[in-house]
Amino acid sequence: MKLPVASYRESPRLRKTNIVLCLLTLQQAAGNSQAVTIKIGTSGYSFPDWKRTIYPAKLQPKNYLAYYQQDLGFDCVEINSTYYSLVSPKKMEGMAKKTRGNFEFTVKGYRGFTHDPFDFRKGSGRPSFAAAFEDVEKYKFSIQSLRDSGKLGAVLLQFPPFFLPATETRKYLLELKEKFAGIPLVIEFRNRAWAGQANPQTAGLEGNTFDFLRKNELGYCIADEPPLPLLMPFVNEVTSDTAYLRLHGRNMNWFKVSAGERYNYLYSDDELTKFIPEIEKMSGNSQKAYIFFNNCHIGFAARNAQRMKELLGLGVKNTLF
């Protein structure tokens, strides 16, 4: 499936033609019956350094989300604050009410059930699986309003570098799937060992990672990040109805700088254009494709996300680039 590529120099008439062609091609890829939905947004929307770079200086933080949708033209956002703490149901309900129409949220899983149970550095303070599953129930309660409003797209479960391929960790993923029954799950690995399981005899497990995810209808998060030894390589695999791409930037000082500076990277037009065939593949193998830019330093994510929409002919409001 080929997506039309837009250009800054296109006439409005040609751009409109490209948008129509894009929708038609996506519809054909879905079997001529239903268009594949591509949603593009950022990993978070409320950052201090987005003031004046993305948001007007006088805009109040309480109005950021509405501006993000209505003025910047995004139809989805990935919420990452839910990784650090269990967010109140009231706050989630408030976010849902600030958005209109087909806007969707994907929500990152709480560290209490994705990271802490596997963090050997915690020693005796490492929570048990039973405690982790209690946090799952609290987490589900906190996001229920998004489910009720029909605006929950998926839950992103990002696992740490010390979460390694093993019978125990696979079993844990299946238990999480059971706990989250009815909610699309997308799994992001942070250790390249998960990408290297092509030989079951070497891995000691049945099938490779992607076969396992596909068999159990668990989504895979494709990650673009610096080509460093410990990090996951770019592997374009779609293992459920939901395709998911996170673009973290390619800052080669990833392990040498602060968490905020780690995402200090602005993708060039050339780099973004090279993702188009990858997005074609994602769209051809899914019913819905999410693309989130996580290079949030001084608003780079919003600029790149808008430009990607422009390149795909998906329409952009109040361009930042």
Secondary structure, DSSP 8 states (H G I E B T S, - for coil): -------TT--HHHHHHHHHHHHHHHHHHTTSSS--EEEEEEE-S--GGGBTTTB-TT--GGGHHHHHHHTT---EEEE-HHHHS---HHHHHHHHHT--TT-EEEEE--HHHHTGGG-GGGGGGS--HHHHHHHHHHHHHHTHHHHHTT-EEEEEEE--TT---SHHHHHHHHHHHHHTTTS-EEEE--SGGGGG---HHHHTSSS-HHHHHHHTT-EEEEEE----TTS--------SSEEEEEE----TTTTTS-HHHHT-----HHHHHTTHHHHHHHHHT-SEEEEEE---GGGHHHHHHHHHHHHTT---SS---
